[in-house]
Amino acid sequence: MVQAFLKRLGTVAAFIVMLVVAAIIGLFAWMCREQYLEQQQYDLISTEGQRVTIRTDHVNRDYQSWKDQFANVAYLSFTYNNKNYTLRYKQDSTWLSAGDRVELFYHAGTDAFRQPRTYSAFRENSNQSRLVKFTVISFWNDGRKWLAACVILSSLFVLLLSGLLATLTGLTILRTAGKVVFIAILLAGVAYLTYNTWQYYRYYNQLKAGAQEETVQVLSTNRRSSSRRTQWFYTYEATVQHGKQERVIPIEAEEYRVLKPGAPLQVYYNSQLNDMMSINHTPDHTNLMVTLFAWVLVLFFTRQQWLKIRNKPRATP
């Protein structure tokens, strides 16, 4: 009896934990959606609008949104074309006061203002070659990144929610819906890995084809493991001096062993892509191996599901 009670208690606890996790994922999915819509609005105003200079009439620093707790913001009240406006303004280092002049984007069609941005919502290292930790997402703008995050989190939320509802109601259709969502996520993941691998080789060839040879000075070298649990797969990098800029570029294992700070290094530099790599650098096949492994998993899962359907006993009349 005690064992049955403990088992039921564990089931209830697991259900509550999954419910909390689903709620958190749903909240993050909603936040990503809000950021995506805001980014779309900003792209429209900054692209089709014009820069104007306004004079602030009043500056309010009271919190008016949940986002205000995570940034130094102020709400600017001002007049433009005889109309009153209030704009949420992110302050980096300047402390704005009433009477200060501020440059903004203004879009006449939407009659809206936006603060010009000098930052990206996603961390990017412009001094690092795209071949280092290559991902096609690095080529996307912030809007597409927010949309991708929203779609992924929303899919996980639907998957968890369908499982929770199926546990509560016992409806078979909910379990089926959960499997459909899981298969869709799996196929989307494999499709992304395949596309990412193809883009990696395409970018490597594009960089090399349009490059010229240059000599740079090595500042330091680094060896990075593809996994924290295994030391089988290493990638090698060098920090080099290119003009007045330091860059992190991919190199080969042999170069890592012999290069010392101050040593010269022959590189391919593509000015159009503003990227470079060692002339001896060959493509990293890690992405290809991960993609092939993912396809093996998909084929294995598909085969298992097919066998379940084929071996399912048919109802006799």
Summary of the structure (lengths in Angstrom):
residues: 317
radius of gyration: 26.8
end to end distance: 41.4
largest distance: 85.5
contacts: 814
relative contact order: 0.10
helix: 49%
strand: 25%
